[in-house]
Amino acid sequence: MKLPLIKTLSERFDEDYLLETIEVLEALAEVPTLKDKELEVIGELISNTLGAVEVIGIMRDSNGKKNAKEASSEFMKRVMGSIDQ
């Protein structure tokens, strides 16, 4: 996951747009002629986009008290915490 990308996506796009983008990327991933490297790139894009959706949720749940930078930081702490367990 790339925190700068997640932060940028969460600042520039709304949740519905990002969810639709994920649907498109998932459909692309089903193309049988894709190479492994191409699937890895699509998977990374999906992962970062899902991260942005989570960041938007954190901002929404904070009732505007957290900006994208703070919400991104909180998200990454949660991700790192789940990896450490």
C-alpha positions, 0 to 999 in steps of 0.5 A: 500500500502506498499512503500518498496514493491513498491520501490523494484518492481520498481527497480527490474522489468520493466513496461511490466513485472509488467503489465503482472504480474497484468494480471496474478493476475487478472486472479487468482482473478477470480477463484471462489473457492478463500476465501475472505482473499485470494482475499484480498491478491491478491488485495493488490499485484495488488495494490502494483504492480500498484503502482510500474508501476506508480513509473516507470512512474514518473521516466521515465517522469523525464528523469532520474532525479528521482530515485526509492526512490524519485519517490516512495515518490512522488507517495505516496504524490499523493496517500495521497493527493487524500485520504485527498480530 
